[in-house]
Amino acid sequence: MNAETNPTPLAAPVAQQDRIIIIDSLRGIALLGILMMNIPYFGLPEPAFDNLTLNNELGTLNQKVWYFINFFLEGSQRAIFSMLFGAGIILFVTRLEKRVQGLMPAEYFIRRQLWLLFFGLVNAFVLLWPGDILFQYAICGIIVFVFRRTPVKGLLIAAGICLLLMTVRENRDLYKQKGVIAKGEAIAKLDTTKTKLTDVQKEDLGAMTGMKERSDTAGLRKEMRKNLRQLTGTYAETYNNLSNASTNAEFYYTYYGLWDVLLFMFIGMAFFKNGVLTGNASVKVYWALFIIGLGGGLLISYLRLQPLFQYKFNFFEMTKHKAFDFYEISRTLRSLGIFGLIMLLYKSGLFKWLFALMRPVGQMAFTNYLMQSFMCSLFFLGIGFGMMGKLQRYEIYYVVAVVWVIEIIWSHIWLHFFRFGPLEWCWRSLTYWKRQPLKK
């Protein structure tokens, strides 16, 4: 890469004075919020991070913490982050199209997305975070690029279609599993002394039995202890466990969660075009998002979480008795409600300090996102301090607070001297294939 010699290049990253402050602040809030949802997956071994029976957490403070996160926040910060990514695509491309002719804006954009995909793989297979989202953003960003000129109404229709398809997908999987249980239980009632089971019937019975065994608490505790031993053991054991998990997560979620990611990118693009994302809409719009979103979302959250306690986190029994999966609907409504609340705080003018505090964190969101993976892996895994499983659920949120403080302080200090975060600078230099100026 050659040093930048032209002081006003045709293709270059956005100048500081052209940045949209509220988008940087929102990105910072969402980034720090994401860690609240991710931290159980760093600090607790699978499957204990989402099953309160394995460490006897029911009826304790740990249950209250888990319930607050899953009832109110779960999935919302990632949704807002996805919305901002969708808006960022329009910003990136339209600014280039004003300065560069022909196919070059598209080429820069594709190059940008491919490098993002690379960094997602680094996050998953080097920093060993199976919950990486950059890989999916890279792929889905290329898809929504085609829709960048679509009017607001069309983008919202596209988001509605994605919500419908994701809900159908969830419930298709639910009823597929219910079918496995129904077939298996029907075969189990047969008198095998009088009726010889066919090979197909044996397979159906085995599928149901396997599902039941995988929901058994004793078996899950055994799996939990095995995962804990591996993740706090040698590098080879840790890498084998988490690289396999990353392989499943990266490629399975890209297939399974495609509509989920696209849904919020489309909303973000629409909200950017009509000014909702940048704070230019009427206060009534944000009140409507807040009241309707949180009102409906929290009601559905309550209905969605009750079976977990009713059947004591037994996946087999929940699947057998649950009639409908509400997750994506609940998440969408809650995310819009929380976004509305944040924007009401912004519009009030009383929380300028909060948005000023969050702006550098959001401006360095790429660096800070990967730093979260690095710091948490170092603290919890055996290749670092090996603290996984040694803290109770409520205690791992102390780690969240420490990471927040570190990222807020270092973001402010770094951007006092430099134009971009270190990884933002690297990403931009690779995108434009020119070394960008870093120091202010």
Buried (B, 14 or more C-beta within 10 A) or exposed (E): EEEBEEEEBEBBBEEEEEBBBBBBBBBBBBBBBBBBBBBBBBBBBBBBBBBBBBBEBEEBEBBEBBBEBBBBBBBBBBBBBBBBBBBBBBBBBEBBBEEBEEEBBBBBBBBBBEBBBBBBBBBBBBBBBBBBBBBBBBBBBBEBBEBBEBEBEBBBBBBBBBBBBBBEBBBEEBBEBBEBBBBBBEBEEEEEEEEEEEEEBEBBBEBBEEBBEEBEEEEBBEBBBEBBBBBBBEEEBBBEBBBEBBEEBBEEBBEBBBBBBBBBBBBBBBBBBBEBBBBEBEEEBBBBBBEBBBEBBBEBBEEBBEBBEEBEBBBBBBBBEBEEBBBBBBBBBBBBBBBBBBBBBBBEEEBEEBBEBBBBBBBBBBBBBBBBBBBBBEBBBBBBEBBBBEBBBBBBBEBBEEBBEBBBEBBBEBBEEBBBBBBBBBBBBBBBEBBBBBEE
